[in-house]
Amino acid sequence: MARVKVTVVGRAYDLACDDGEESKVAELAAMVDRRANELMASIGSIDERRLFLMVGILLANDLQAAGGPGRAPGLKAGKMSTKDQEAATECLVGAAGQLESLAARIEDA
């Protein structure tokens, strides 16, 4: 099991991940960090638990929009394969689990 250090909204987190997945986890954490900072810039101060929930919802919305007919640039209506839909669903479920775990750790801090 590998470890990767990421920073989201100015807080450092030490996360476990599969060996070889460190750069992917860092990339995804950077995406969450960007969305969180954009959200805070638009709505102001917000508690971290609600912030991470809202970021999760925004990212889920992006994922859903990417699978919708003609909604996302570069995707054509009805062209997402069942395999890609299953992979996207698995990704979303995994992200939701990670967000729940992160929220629990923040709550316990």
C-alpha positions, -999 to +999 in steps of 0.1 A: +000+000+000+015+033-011+010+067+007+006+101-009+005+135+006-020+160-008-032+194+001-068+205-002-079+240+008-046+245+026-048+214+047-024+185+042-036+149+041-017+117+041-037+092+020-032+055+013-036+042-022-026+013-044+010+011-054+016+031-086-016+052-081+001+080-062+002+105-092-035+097-100-046+104-064-025+136-063-041+147-096-076+140-083-069+158-050-057+188-070-091+187-089-109+187-056-087+215-043-095+236-074-132+231-071-132+238-034-113+270-038-136+281-067-166+274-045-152+293-015-143+322-038-179+324-050-198+318-018-174+329+009-166+311+042-181+277+047-174+249+072-152+221+058-178+194+060-203+213+039-176+224+016-165+188+008-201+178+004-208+206-021-176+198-040-186+161-042-220+171-056-204+194-081-180+167-093-208+142-094-228+167-115-198+170-139-196+133-142-233+129-149-231+158-174-202+141-192-224+110-197-255+129-208-264+133-244-244+162-260-238+179-227-201+178-225-176+191-251-161+162-271-188+137-262-214+128-287-250+118-277-253+082-268-217+073-274-207+064-238-203+026-237-218+005-210-183-003-198-174+034-196-207+041-177-198+013-153-163+027-148-177+062-142-202+048-117-174+029-099-153+060-099-181+081-084-189+055-057-152+054-048-150+092-046-181+093-025-165+068-001-133+088+001-153+120+007-172+103+036-140+091+051-124+125+047-154+142+063-152+118+092-115+125+097-122+162+096-150+158+121-127+139+145-099+164+142 
